[in-house]
Amino acid sequence: MSQMPLPRRARAEIDLGALRANVRSLRARISPGTQMMAVVKADAYGHGAVPCARAALEAGAGWLGTATPHEALALRAAGISDARILCWLWTPGDPWDQGIEADLDMTVSAMWALDEVVDAARRLGRPARVQLKADTGLGRNGCQPADWPQLVGEALRAQEDGLLRVTGLWSHFACADEPGHPSIAAQLDLFRTMLEHAEKAGVTPEVRHIANSPATLTLPETHFDLVRPGIAMYGVSPSPELGAPADFGLRPVMSLAAGIALVKQAPAGHGVSYGHHYVTAHETTLGLVPLGYADGIPRHASGRGPVLVGGKVRTVAGRVAMDQFVVDLGGDEIAPGAEALLFGPGDRGEPTAQDWADAADTIAYEIVTRIGARVPRVYLNENSDESHH
């Protein structure tokens, strides 16, 4: 096997060995009877849905989760045929027929969705797998408590007619990443009440679930039959308040690197990048990093984003542009093509995704998820028998 040369301009290295280890670490936190869903929505939070889904399944995840049906259908099209896949963000007119044919578990949060999935099941002459989602307080998707009896009743009627099977009941937390937030207990109580109503009415779900990454890590009472870690699986802490990745036995999966495109001498008083928000204090060297906001580098981190170049952490000098930004190398002579490491696990003194989140006043989820398609993903440890860290 000849190794492909590493992309010179930029690359996101995805360590599938770290991802498998994270999945095993998360599974060790849940009780033996509880299943794990690996959430691979948004192209696995920017890490690549298909390779990450396969690695998570190899490490013992039993389910996959996506937001849109199109994401779920793409996993099936890639040959992931035996895993259960739940998708939850449906819009009127979405491909319910294809979802039924692909054996997806499809979330229904409202009567319009139930009507559409039932129509599709009728057309195809085969039952749909449906999970009913309760809005227990997040206020986004999910059925309000007042509308729950109708949704449950109509779903059961369709089940009696052989048009669907209610395979799950679920909800999502608003503030599980804020320890002790009063909404957590309130949502859990309401979830139990809504479960009880559905089960008394005759629903026998295979899985009941509400736990996201922070709840999986810190709230064992929320685990029920299934947990749904997303960001934690990629080795990013769901909340700096709860702890760093290492505190939970997790390791960041993505490292973002680029090759320095140009190094040049600049005199004192030289403006750098649009708007001249940065001006050199004295004679110095400037390095050009060929990544910009079109690649997902937040423009909000202009003047603040950290980058490891030549063994030192430098700061973005001036504005992040569409395709490039500059770092002041302080007179250091760096060869063109030298590595600029924007973030990674932190082993080599490089910044982490959390450091970039801090620099851009956002969360680490957004940093990894927004790395654009122009940045090739390079997969490390693709075979599952790699040595462990």
Order of alpha helices (4+ residues) and beta strands (2+ residues): beta-alpha-beta-alpha-alpha-beta-alpha-beta-alpha-beta-alpha-beta-alpha-beta-alpha-beta-alpha-beta-beta-beta-beta-beta-beta-beta-beta-beta-beta-alpha-alpha-beta
